[in-house]
């Protein structure tokens, strides 16, 4: 996360927000340091906020439900999740016109915001790495757009293949 | 296979006398920066230049990775041939933003442009299979233009910002 903080500082920022889940607030402080003010926003929390945390990489069957667009195991729906994430991020945008804002959050949050921008109903379009940076930009004349997804500081071991967690096509062979 | 697209460096323009594509005023540092990044990462199996504007960027990457750039048509359809020829490998393709955008739109299954302002030497990683599976790993990643070893000492950093100690950007 320190390398991620270096990337965020290089870009510069005017305000820092984080989901109120501990994994997000602690990531914000690890990346940017304990003295940087971080505003917690409950509606930036992941869809699993009311459930026990289960690593995506553990490959539990329940994640297949997520990949298929079903959030009922977590007591919510895709539309409810999309609505609260988009509403939260739009509120931040309106309060910070012309500024650069960091929002430390979760893979599901990033994905559903991306899908909303692209006009897609999918819950998951890509697999954000832990500590990665995805950038979105807003222009008054053109709305939201993607600027960058899953950017990482250069810490990957030479020659190491990228982590590939299936998005929606479990069993795909990358040959 | 892992397919990595690198958008060619900024403002490649045709040299009137020589007929060659040359970097624009701000593009001179970008190709070396992405070349250092990809050279440090290593483990590549092949390098392609999709169209003449990508040749200089591919040459810089070739020098850093030890690969000789191969020429490829600057079309999204030509990428399918690259995928077919390199099962299980890691392949670099230098291309123009239009080709990369077409690849990304097909992978996401969307009609509209995905990245409105793609950056020169932005890196787009895709997992691809001969069976037609495509998965975006990263999109327009420009960390090499912004921070970190081994990408320091980049002269004329046109994407740089001045910062105070809190990290707040200064105009």
Interface residues (C-beta under 8 A of the other chain):
Chain A: X3 X6 X7 X8 X9 X10 X11 X12 X13 X14 X32 X36 X100 X118 X119 X120 X125 X126 X127 X132 X133 X137 X142 X145 X146 X147 X148 X149 X150 X151 X152 X153 X154 X156 X158 X159 X160 X161 X162 X164 X166 X167 X169 X172 X173 X174 X175
Chain B: X1 X2 X37 X40 X41 X42 X43 X87 X88 X90 X108 X109 X110 X112 X114 X115 X116 X117 X119 X122 X125 X127 X128 X129 X130 X131 X133 X135 X136 X137 X138 X139 X140 X141 X142 X143 X144 X146 X147 X148 X149 X150 X151 X160 X161 X163 X166 X167 X168 X169 X170
